Amino acid sequence: MLKHIFWPKVGWFAFHAVVIAAALALGALVDFG
Amino acid sequence: MKVGGRLRALTMAGMVAFGIGGLLLHIKIHPLMNDGELVARNLVPLLGAACTIVLIPLLFSTGRHSHWAQMLNLGTVVAGVAGMTKLMFEQADGEYGLFWFFVGGTLADSLILLGKGLLGQMMFEVDYDRLAKGGWKDRGGGAPWWRFMHLPFSSAHSAMRLCAVLSLALIGLGGGLLHFKIHIPFDPDEGILGTYLVPYVSMPFTVFAVPLLFAIRKSAWAQLINGMTAIVGMVVMTHFMIHRAGGEYSLGWLLLGGTLADSFLLAGKWSVGQMMFEADLDRLAKRDWDAVGRRPKWWRFQRLGWWLIHLALIALVYAVGAWIF
């Protein structure tokens, strides 16, 4: 089932867009004071 | 079970990573020289690290000396846990408590060291059958002295699984406790500090979810979470290290002034999980890959190159977020 969601169709791009957004957000939000 | 060179390479890489991480941590905490005088007992961890970086990987590399490698590995673990626990009691100065036990002492370091011991045990179990069949079993002699190290499981695979689950749980717990020592995610004036929450959010995943997923044979998912927490840890800790440097970079800062040692320990943790994942991949390969007409599963790609690309890209995207936004 997972391969239909993840590889390499819309789901794959959507999933990676979420991951990239999360990494960007983490970098932007981290503040060591 | 297939005796894969990949498992051997991962064991050796993991040993080197744990060895370098441990060496840097020890030098950071207690230097060899104190007021111009050599502190003899501080040589012990250096000796252990030298064994872990050079001798143990070399002995594991042949596949015929894994019992010696694991014996030496166990020696470094026993010596390390004993020495660090002794130090912990000395430093307590008679005042024992829960905080001292969990955070103030060296429990975290001992747990990570035990995790390293179990990594060697995984490779020893892989090699055990072959050592036994080519050796004392075929010659009809008595069991060799090193048989006591062998875990009584029906297959190397099951023994490896127990070792991986225990190792990752111990390393996760040890790494978590280390963070308690350095920063808690709360400040009396500023309330909850979101930045310092990151390791505490990942802790339940590394202590409970990853070992549990490995235990129920969901190795691909387990290693995905394990590796990603390692990557996030490396990236954010390196950011922390650069922030702390305040623009003054030097070799001393790189090796001892920052979090390089902890990143090496995370690399070791990654290799424990990767080893279990690749061992399961061998088993699953027979069932899935070789079946004609099947498309490869998504986790087929979760190998060394995949991890390196993801480490680089996640670091890049994180850096863009940190420095541009």
Boltz contact constraints between the chains, C-beta under 6 A:
constraints:
  - contact:
      token1: [A, 2]
      token2: [B, 298]
      max_distance: 6.0
  - contact:
      token1: [A, 3]
      token2: [B, 295]
      max_distance: 6.0
  - contact:
      token1: [A, 3]
      token2: [B, 297]
      max_distance: 6.0
  - contact:
      token1: [A, 3]
      token2: [B, 298]
      max_distance: 6.0
  - contact:
      token1: [A, 6]
      token2: [B, 298]
      max_distance: 6.0
  - contact:
      token1: [A, 7]
      token2: [B, 298]
      max_distance: 6.0
  - contact:
      token1: [A, 20]
      token2: [B, 317]
      max_distance: 6.0
  - contact:
      token1: [A, 23]
      token2: [B, 314]
      max_distance: 6.0
  - contact:
      token1: [A, 23]
      token2: [B, 317]
      max_distance: 6.0
  - contact:
      token1: [A, 23]
      token2: [B, 318]
      max_distance: 6.0
  - contact:
      token1: [A, 24]
      token2: [B, 317]
      max_distance: 6.0
  - contact:
      token1: [A, 24]
      token2: [B, 321]
      max_distance: 6.0
  - contact:
      token1: [A, 27]
      token2: [B, 318]
      max_distance: 6.0
  - contact:
      token1: [A, 27]
      token2: [B, 321]
      max_distance: 6.0
  - contact:
      token1: [A, 27]
      token2: [B, 322]
      max_distance: 6.0
  - contact:
      token1: [A, 28]
      token2: [B, 321]
      max_distance: 6.0
  - contact:
      token1: [A, 28]
      token2: [B, 325]
      max_distance: 6.0
  - contact:
      token1: [A, 30]
      token2: [B, 195]
      max_distance: 6.0
  - contact:
      token1: [A, 31]
      token2: [B, 195]
      max_distance: 6.0
  - contact:
      token1: [A, 32]
      token2: [B, 240]
      max_distance: 6.0
  - contact:
      token1: [A, 32]
      token2: [B, 243]
      max_distance: 6.0
